[in-house]
Amino acid sequence: MTADLKKLLNESPKNWRQWGQNDEIGALNYLKNDDILNAIQSIKYGKTFTLGLEMGCKKGDPAYPSSAEFSKFTVQDKSTYDVEKITSSKGGLQFTEEVILTSTHGTTHCDALGHTWFDDKMYNGYSSKLSINGLDKLSIKPIAEKGIVGRAVLLDIARYKNLDYLPMGYHITLEDILETAKYQNTEIKQKDIILIRTGIFKLFYEKGSSEYFKNFNEPGLTYEMNLVKWFDKMEIPVYGTDTITNEQMISSLHEEELSLHASLCRNLGIVFIESLDLEEYSIDCEKDKKYDGLFISSPLKINGASASPINPIIIK
């Protein structure tokens, strides 16, 4: 049987035109002013956690092999002044500066809704031709202009399963989500931002890149009609994980690859955040048994880009 996303997702729900034919932020439209005010009420202790990965780590950065490797070049420092290539400011003040090279998908990042498509159609029916030489529609810029603010719920599935990390290829189900929430005594509400911890980056940092990508199929969700209908019914605006792909690349259930990018992003307009660092935050959640908080993040306003690095903050 030939893999065919169009056939697989034939009856899968869509949000196209729900917010107008010119919409470019998808399910972020669910988050209104009242929802943000309600999210603020989830703050109890005032503790803050950043969820972005370190960039330029000595052990390497977990990123898909085809992504440009992170590089940092110093273009100005004390040595530049010492050899008199430049002069100090009047009064003697001196500066240092760097240039960085990174893939927009090469670290913790937010995907634009134009990042993915099939059957030549992106979210909301936009033509995939709009991706040529940079996204004319559905770039990261509209999401950056909106910003991402809402109540986030952490579902620590690895801890619920009593594992350091979920193994490669592990299939996370809707039942896993609901059972983990029950185990944590955490209520998942409509319009919540869903964060799933697999712990899999421990494998990368402990064993290295070669071992991580040897049998690469990260633990995650995959397309199931009941799962997608749940995301749709719950009006989930944003979904993030501590994995590179945010789902099983090779599905346990069907031949089609990356089917959640198709069913959640392309069809429902749900914004994906990938490669989160959830370790420190999850440890604190286990200690105080509070798994929700105010999530705040914004991509960079990059014209035409399919993603942007981010360093989200959660306040609990």
C-alpha positions, 0 to 999 in steps of 0.5 A: 500500500502506498503511503498517502496522507490525503487518504489517511486524513480524509475525514480528519477535522480542519480549521480552514477559514474558521478565522477568515480566509486571510488567517495566518496564526491558526489555533492561536486565535483561540487565546483571547484576552480573558484566557490570558487573564485566566492563565495568570491565575495559575501563578501561585509561587512566582517561580520562573523557568526557561525552557530553551536549550543551550546553544553551542553546547560542548556536547553538541546540540540536539538538532536534525542532521540536515539542519545547519550546525550552530556556529558562533564567530567573534567579529570584535573583541579585545584583540581587535583593539590591541592590533588597532583594527578599530579604535576605542570610543571617546573616553576609552569604552570598548566592545565585543560582538559575535555573529551566529549561524543556526538553522531556524529549526536547529534549537528550541523553536516555534514552527510557522504554519507554513512549515509543512504541507501536502497535496500542494496546500498549506494551512487555510488552503494557501498554495505551497508555491508561497513557500518558494524563496521564503514564505509569502504567507504563513511565515513565523512573523504573524505568530511573532506579532501575536506572541504566545501567552496562555496556561500551559500544562506539563504532562510528564509521561516519562515520570508517570511510566517510571522511566528516565526517558521514553525509548526511541519508537515509544508510541504515546497515546491519548490514554497516556495523556489522560492517565498522566494528567490523572496521576499528576492530579492535573486538570487539562482545560480547554485552550491549554498549551500542552507540553509533553516530557519524554526525557529523550534528550538525556540519551543525546547528552549521555550517549552522543549524537551518533547513538541518538540518530542511529535508530532515530524515531523519537518517542511521541504521538502519532495520528489517531482520529480520537487523538486529533478529535480530542485536540480539536474539541479541547481547542488546543492552540499550542503543542510542544515536546522535548523532542526534535520532531514533536511526534513519531517520525515513523508511525507505529500505526501507519506508513505515513510519516510525520502525520501529526504535522499534517493533521494538527499543524496543516489541518487544524492550525495548531502551533508546534514548539519543538526541542524544549528543555523540560528537565529542571521544570519537571523536577520542580513540578514533581516536588510541589505537584503543580504542573501548570503555569503561565507560558510566555514566548515569542519567536523573532519577527523574521520575514518569510521564515518557517520557524524561529528560535525561542526561549520560552518562560513558564511562571508557576 
